[in-house]
Each structure stands twice: as structure tokens, then as C-alpha cells.
Amino acid sequence: MLRFKYMERNQVTADVEVDYAAKKVKYTPYTENVYALPFGVRKNPTITDVTRFFESRCFPKERRNCKQLLEDLGLEEYIPLDIVRKTHGRQLEDYCWIKFEGEELDYEKDIKLRD
């Protein structure tokens, strides 16, 4: 079972629980702002949606220095879930990130990339 919170700064915008064995996703959004939600307007995301979401929060597989970036992260293969576990899906374009179950992180101290 994979559980994570999708965050905008220190605000939880959604809870997601993924049961890969049963191929089910439990999704609880907490905002009307579709730009701050992991699946946008989708109300009942699938495992495929979760995979696409993780891919969207990673650097592209085709990126020229992909192998170096993976090495810098301590990874051998391009697996989006593994990448976002390391990067928390941070991007310069927004203030959203992924907080996995059991993590005690603060946006200002641990995640923030820019003002």
C-alpha cells in the first residue's frame, strides 16, 4: 500500500492511497483548485493516472543528462515512483510537492526551491 499527501506549500490538497495489489486508488481532495490537485478534474483516478502523475513530476526520461541525474539521486533505473520518493516531485513551475507516509517535512525548511 502506498500512501501520500499532495501538498501546496504546507497545505494538504489531497490524500492518496494506492493499493497496487487490488488495483484501486482511494482519493480525497481538499481543495476546489484543480491546479493544486494531483489529478486535476478527475474524481476517480486509476493506477494509470497515478503512474502518469508521478511521471509528470519527474524530469523527462529522454533528457540528455538523465543517467547523470539518476546517479546523483542514487538510482540505477528510471522509475518515476523512485524518482519522486527522492525529489518529492518538486518543480520550479509550482509550489506543489509529494509527502509520503511517515515523512516529517516542512515546505519552508525541507522542500522550498524558490520564493
NUSEKE-286426 format. One record per residue (C-alpha): residue number from 1; residue in three letters; x, y, z. Coordinates in nm, 3 decimals. Layout:
+------+------+---------+---------+---------+
! banu ! sepa !      xx !      yy !      zz !
+------+------+---------+---------+---------+
!  NUM !  ALA !       X !       Y !       Z !
...
+------+------+---------+---------+---------+
# end
This chain:
+------+------+---------+---------+---------+
! banu ! sepa !      xx !      yy !      zz !
+------+------+---------+---------+---------+
!    1 !  MET !   0.000 !   0.000 !   0.000 !
!    2 !  LEU !   0.135 !   0.340 !  -0.098 !
!    3 !  ARG !   0.004 !   0.648 !   0.083 !
!    4 !  PHE !   0.094 !   1.008 !   0.015 !
!    5 !  LYS !  -0.031 !   1.361 !   0.057 !
!    6 !  TYR !  -0.018 !   1.609 !  -0.227 !
!    7 !  MET !   0.088 !   1.941 !  -0.086 !
!    8 !  GLU !   0.086 !   2.305 !  -0.191 !
!    9 !  ARG !   0.347 !   2.460 !   0.033 !
!   10 !  ASN !   0.245 !   2.327 !   0.379 !
!   11 !  GLN !  -0.123 !   2.283 !   0.288 !
!   12 !  VAL !  -0.252 !   1.932 !   0.218 !
!   13 !  THR !  -0.455 !   1.948 !  -0.104 !
!   14 !  ALA !  -0.525 !   1.573 !  -0.136 !
!   15 !  ASP !  -0.473 !   1.236 !   0.028 !
!   16 !  VAL !  -0.399 !   0.941 !  -0.199 !
!   17 !  GLU !  -0.387 !   0.573 !  -0.111 !
!   18 !  VAL !  -0.279 !   0.328 !  -0.380 !
!   19 !  ASP !  -0.341 !  -0.043 !  -0.345 !
!   20 !  TYR !  -0.140 !  -0.193 !  -0.631 !
!   21 !  ALA !  -0.249 !  -0.549 !  -0.548 !
!   22 !  ALA !  -0.620 !  -0.466 !  -0.571 !
!   23 !  LYS !  -0.557 !  -0.205 !  -0.844 !
!   24 !  LYS !  -0.754 !   0.057 !  -0.651 !
!   25 !  VAL !  -0.693 !   0.420 !  -0.569 !
!   26 !  LYS !  -0.858 !   0.597 !  -0.277 !
!   27 !  TYR !  -0.851 !   0.972 !  -0.341 !
!   28 !  THR !  -0.964 !   1.253 !  -0.114 !
!   29 !  PRO !  -0.924 !   1.609 !  -0.250 !
!   30 !  TYR !  -0.939 !   1.904 !  -0.008 !
!   31 !  THR !  -0.948 !   2.197 !  -0.249 !
!   32 !  GLU !  -1.153 !   2.316 !  -0.544 !
!   33 !  ASN !  -0.834 !   2.445 !  -0.712 !
!   34 !  VAL !  -0.771 !   2.183 !  -0.982 !
!   35 !  TYR !  -0.419 !   2.321 !  -1.035 !
!   36 !  ALA !  -0.329 !   2.218 !  -0.680 !
!   37 !  LEU !  -0.465 !   1.864 !  -0.717 !
!   38 !  PRO !  -0.264 !   1.565 !  -0.838 !
!   39 !  PHE !  -0.528 !   1.451 !  -1.088 !
!   40 !  GLY !  -0.684 !   1.782 !  -1.187 !
!   41 !  VAL !  -1.057 !   1.741 !  -1.250 !
!   42 !  ARG !  -1.051 !   1.360 !  -1.226 !
!   43 !  LYS !  -1.265 !   1.243 !  -0.934 !
!   44 !  ASN !  -1.186 !   0.869 !  -0.953 !
!   45 !  PRO !  -0.822 !   0.823 !  -1.054 !
!   46 !  THR !  -0.685 !   0.488 !  -1.162 !
!   47 !  ILE !  -0.345 !   0.322 !  -1.114 !
!   48 !  THR !  -0.259 !   0.452 !  -1.463 !
!   49 !  ASP !  -0.344 !   0.806 !  -1.350 !
!   50 !  VAL !  -0.115 !   0.768 !  -1.050 !
!   51 !  THR !   0.169 !   0.646 !  -1.274 !
!   52 !  ARG !   0.115 !   0.937 !  -1.514 !
!   53 !  PHE !   0.106 !   1.178 !  -1.222 !
!   54 !  PHE !   0.443 !   1.053 !  -1.093 !
!   55 !  GLU !   0.586 !   1.078 !  -1.446 !
!   56 !  SER !   0.464 !   1.437 !  -1.469 !
!   57 !  ARG !   0.656 !   1.526 !  -1.152 !
!   58 !  CYS !   0.987 !   1.385 !  -1.287 !
!   59 !  PHE !   1.249 !   1.505 !  -1.530 !
!   60 !  PRO !   1.194 !   1.356 !  -1.877 !
!   61 !  LYS !   1.336 !   1.012 !  -1.947 !
!   62 !  GLU !   1.470 !   1.150 !  -2.276 !
!   63 !  ARG !   1.666 !   1.428 !  -2.105 !
!   64 !  ARG !   2.026 !   1.439 !  -2.225 !
!   65 !  ASN !   2.177 !   1.404 !  -1.878 !
!   66 !  CYS !   1.917 !   1.156 !  -1.748 !
!   67 !  LYS !   2.177 !   0.895 !  -1.648 !
!   68 !  GLN !   2.375 !   1.154 !  -1.451 !
!   69 !  LEU !   2.062 !   1.277 !  -1.273 !
!   70 !  LEU !   1.970 !   0.920 !  -1.179 !
!   71 !  GLU !   2.322 !   0.863 !  -1.050 !
!   72 !  ASP !   2.304 !   1.186 !  -0.847 !
!   73 !  LEU !   1.984 !   1.054 !  -0.689 !
!   74 !  GLY !   2.144 !   0.718 !  -0.615 !
!   75 !  LEU !   1.922 !   0.537 !  -0.864 !
!   76 !  GLU !   2.013 !   0.291 !  -1.137 !
!   77 !  GLU !   1.687 !   0.290 !  -1.335 !
!   78 !  TYR !   1.432 !   0.547 !  -1.446 !
!   79 !  ILE !   1.135 !   0.453 !  -1.227 !
!   80 !  PRO !   0.909 !   0.753 !  -1.165 !
!   81 !  LEU !   0.797 !   0.640 !  -0.817 !
!   82 !  ASP !   1.160 !   0.600 !  -0.709 !
!   83 !  ILE !   1.247 !   0.942 !  -0.851 !
!   84 !  VAL !   0.962 !   1.123 !  -0.677 !
!   85 !  ARG !   1.043 !   0.948 !  -0.350 !
!   86 !  LYS !   1.383 !   1.121 !  -0.372 !
!   87 !  THR !   1.275 !   1.456 !  -0.519 !
!   88 !  HIS !   0.925 !   1.476 !  -0.367 !
!   89 !  GLY !   0.808 !   1.576 !  -0.714 !
!   90 !  ARG !   0.929 !   1.932 !  -0.664 !
!   91 !  GLN !   0.927 !   2.158 !  -0.967 !
!   92 !  LEU !   1.017 !   2.519 !  -1.029 !
!   93 !  GLU !   0.683 !   2.583 !  -1.201 !
!   94 !  ASP !   0.466 !   2.548 !  -0.890 !
!   95 !  TYR !   0.472 !   2.513 !  -0.512 !
!   96 !  CYS !   0.331 !   2.159 !  -0.506 !
!   97 !  TRP !   0.511 !   1.850 !  -0.381 !
!   98 !  ILE !   0.451 !   1.495 !  -0.258 !
!   99 !  LYS !   0.477 !   1.396 !   0.107 !
!  100 !  PHE !   0.492 !   1.020 !   0.155 !
!  101 !  GLU !   0.351 !   0.842 !   0.457 !
!  102 !  GLY !   0.582 !   0.862 !   0.758 !
!  103 !  GLU !   0.773 !   1.169 !   0.642 !
!  104 !  GLU !   0.805 !   1.472 !   0.866 !
!  105 !  LEU !   0.887 !   1.751 !   0.624 !
!  106 !  ASP !   0.822 !   2.124 !   0.622 !
!  107 !  TYR !   0.792 !   2.318 !   0.297 !
!  108 !  GLU !   1.000 !   2.616 !   0.413 !
!  109 !  LYS !   1.281 !   2.411 !   0.568 !
!  110 !  ASP !   1.298 !   2.097 !   0.353 !
!  111 !  ILE !   1.124 !   2.144 !   0.018 !
!  112 !  LYS !   1.122 !   2.506 !  -0.098 !
!  113 !  LEU !   1.313 !   2.570 !  -0.422 !
!  114 !  ARG !   1.230 !   2.938 !  -0.472 !
!  115 !  ASP !   1.029 !   3.230 !  -0.334 !
+------+------+---------+---------+---------+
# end
